[in-house]
Amino acid sequence: MFEKIVSKGSLGKLITILLIASVAILALSILTDSKDGRKQIIDSDGGDEERLCSILSGIKGAGDVDVIVKYDDDCKVVGVIVSAEGGENPIVANKLTNGVSTLYNIPVSSVIVFEKEQEE
């Protein structure tokens, strides 16, 4: 059967048809794929931030901690704000900054620590 296809010169037509079909399938796949399906899933309920708060609160002197994590369009962490009761202590602030920087693989300049007002 293959010899008949090759001998009749229709091999070029067969390759052309397969190429067009492949391009059509690829275009259909791209057009029907949602953009969200190609991105990293962001934890929209704040579960990761709660876990981070729990871990950072365990650092000696940190006290109660709140965090806000900022993501870019590619769902990568670009900045973190930390509010900690012990944030006024430079040693504690340094530990918090280094911990967050290491966890998210971002520069320490993208992490800022503030002193959290202690509730009475």
The 8 nearest C-alpha neighbors of each residue, nearest first, counted from 0:
[[1, 3, 2, 4, 5, 6, 7, 10],
 [2, 0, 4, 3, 5, 6, 10, 7],
 [1, 3, 5, 0, 4, 6, 7, 10],
 [4, 2, 6, 0, 1, 5, 7, 8],
 [5, 3, 1, 7, 2, 6, 9, 10],
 [6, 4, 2, 10, 8, 3, 7, 1],
 [5, 7, 3, 8, 4, 2, 9, 10],
 [6, 8, 4, 9, 5, 3, 10, 2],
 [9, 7, 6, 10, 5, 4, 11, 12],
 [8, 10, 12, 11, 7, 4, 13, 5],
 [11, 9, 13, 12, 5, 8, 4, 14],
 [10, 12, 14, 9, 13, 15, 8, 16],
 [11, 13, 15, 9, 10, 14, 16, 8],
 [14, 12, 10, 16, 15, 11, 17, 9],
 [15, 13, 17, 11, 12, 16, 18, 10],
 [14, 16, 12, 18, 13, 17, 11, 19],
 [17, 15, 13, 19, 18, 14, 20, 12],
 [18, 16, 20, 14, 15, 19, 21, 13],
 [17, 19, 15, 21, 16, 20, 14, 22],
 [20, 18, 22, 16, 21, 17, 23, 15],
 [21, 19, 23, 17, 18, 22, 16, 24],
 [20, 22, 18, 24, 23, 19, 17, 25],
 [21, 23, 25, 19, 20, 24, 26, 18],
 [22, 24, 20, 26, 21, 25, 27, 19],
 [25, 23, 27, 21, 26, 22, 28, 20],
 [24, 26, 28, 22, 27, 23, 21, 29],
 [27, 25, 23, 29, 28, 24, 22, 30],
 [28, 26, 24, 30, 25, 29, 31, 23],
 [27, 29, 25, 26, 31, 30, 32, 24],
 [30, 28, 26, 32, 27, 31, 25, 33],
 [29, 31, 27, 28, 32, 26, 33, 25],
 [30, 32, 28, 29, 27, 33, 26, 34],
 [33, 31, 29, 30, 28, 34, 36, 37],
 [34, 32, 35, 36, 31, 37, 30, 29],
 [33, 35, 36, 37, 32, 38, 31, 29],
 [36, 34, 38, 37, 33, 40, 39, 32],
 [37, 35, 34, 33, 38, 32, 39, 40],
 [36, 38, 35, 34, 39, 33, 32, 40],
 [39, 37, 35, 36, 40, 73, 34, 74],
 [38, 40, 74, 41, 37, 73, 35, 36],
 [39, 41, 38, 42, 74, 35, 36, 43],
 [42, 40, 43, 39, 74, 38, 70, 44],
 [41, 43, 44, 45, 40, 46, 47, 48],
 [44, 42, 45, 41, 46, 40, 47, 48],
 [43, 45, 42, 46, 47, 41, 48, 49],
 [46, 44, 48, 43, 47, 42, 49, 50],
 [47, 45, 49, 48, 44, 50, 42, 43],
 [48, 46, 50, 49, 45, 51, 42, 44],
 [47, 49, 51, 45, 50, 46, 52, 66],
 [48, 50, 52, 46, 47, 51, 45, 53],
 [51, 49, 53, 47, 52, 48, 54, 46],
 [50, 52, 48, 54, 53, 49, 55, 47],
 [53, 51, 49, 55, 50, 64, 54, 65],
 [52, 54, 50, 56, 51, 55, 49, 57],
 [53, 55, 51, 57, 56, 52, 50, 58],
 [54, 56, 52, 57, 58, 53, 51, 95],
 [57, 55, 53, 58, 54, 62, 64, 61],
 [56, 58, 55, 54, 59, 53, 61, 62],
 [59, 57, 56, 55, 61, 60, 54, 91],
 [58, 60, 61, 57, 91, 62, 56, 85],
 [59, 61, 85, 62, 58, 91, 84, 88],
 [62, 60, 85, 58, 56, 59, 83, 84],
 [61, 63, 84, 56, 60, 85, 83, 64],
 [62, 64, 84, 56, 83, 61, 65, 52],
 [65, 63, 83, 52, 56, 82, 62, 84],
 [64, 66, 82, 52, 81, 83, 63, 67],
 [67, 65, 81, 80, 82, 48, 52, 68],
 [66, 68, 80, 79, 69, 81, 48, 65],
 [67, 69, 79, 78, 66, 70, 80, 76],
 [70, 68, 78, 77, 76, 79, 67, 71],
 [71, 69, 76, 75, 74, 77, 68, 72],
 [70, 72, 74, 73, 75, 77, 76, 69],
 [71, 73, 74, 70, 75, 38, 76, 77],
 [72, 74, 71, 75, 38, 39, 70, 76],
 [75, 73, 70, 71, 72, 39, 76, 41],
 [76, 74, 70, 73, 71, 77, 72, 69],
 [75, 77, 70, 69, 78, 71, 74, 103],
 [78, 76, 70, 69, 75, 71, 109, 105],
 [77, 79, 109, 69, 110, 76, 68, 80],
 [78, 80, 68, 110, 67, 69, 81, 109],
 [79, 81, 111, 67, 66, 110, 112, 82],
 [82, 80, 66, 112, 65, 111, 113, 83],
 [81, 83, 113, 115, 65, 64, 114, 112],
 [84, 82, 64, 115, 86, 85, 114, 63],
 [83, 85, 115, 62, 114, 86, 63, 61],
 [86, 84, 61, 83, 60, 87, 62, 88],
 [85, 87, 114, 83, 92, 113, 88, 84],
 [88, 86, 114, 85, 89, 92, 113, 84],
 [87, 89, 91, 86, 90, 85, 92, 60],
 [90, 88, 92, 91, 93, 87, 86, 94],
 [91, 89, 93, 92, 88, 94, 95, 86],
 [90, 92, 94, 88, 93, 89, 61, 95],
 [91, 93, 89, 95, 86, 90, 94, 112],
 [94, 92, 96, 90, 91, 95, 89, 97],
 [95, 93, 91, 97, 96, 92, 98, 90],
 [94, 96, 92, 98, 93, 97, 91, 99],
 [97, 95, 93, 99, 94, 98, 110, 100],
 [96, 98, 100, 94, 95, 99, 101, 93],
 [99, 97, 95, 101, 96, 100, 94, 102],
 [98, 100, 102, 96, 101, 97, 103, 95],
 [101, 99, 97, 105, 107, 98, 104, 102],
 [100, 102, 104, 98, 99, 103, 97, 105],
 [103, 101, 99, 100, 104, 98, 105, 97],
 [102, 104, 105, 100, 101, 99, 76, 75],
 [105, 103, 101, 100, 102, 106, 99, 76],
 [104, 106, 100, 103, 107, 109, 101, 77],
 [107, 105, 108, 109, 100, 104, 110, 101],
 [106, 108, 109, 110, 100, 96, 105, 97],
 [107, 109, 106, 110, 111, 105, 78, 100],
 [110, 108, 78, 107, 106, 79, 105, 77],
 [111, 109, 79, 107, 108, 78, 96, 80],
 [110, 112, 80, 81, 79, 109, 113, 96],
 [113, 111, 81, 82, 92, 80, 86, 110],
 [114, 112, 82, 86, 81, 115, 83, 111],
 [115, 113, 86, 87, 83, 84, 82, 85],
 [116, 114, 84, 83, 82, 117, 113, 86],
 [115, 117, 84, 118, 114, 83, 82, 113],
 [118, 116, 84, 115, 119, 63, 114, 83],
 [117, 119, 116, 115, 84, 63, 62, 83],
 [118, 117, 116, 84, 115, 63, 62, 83]]
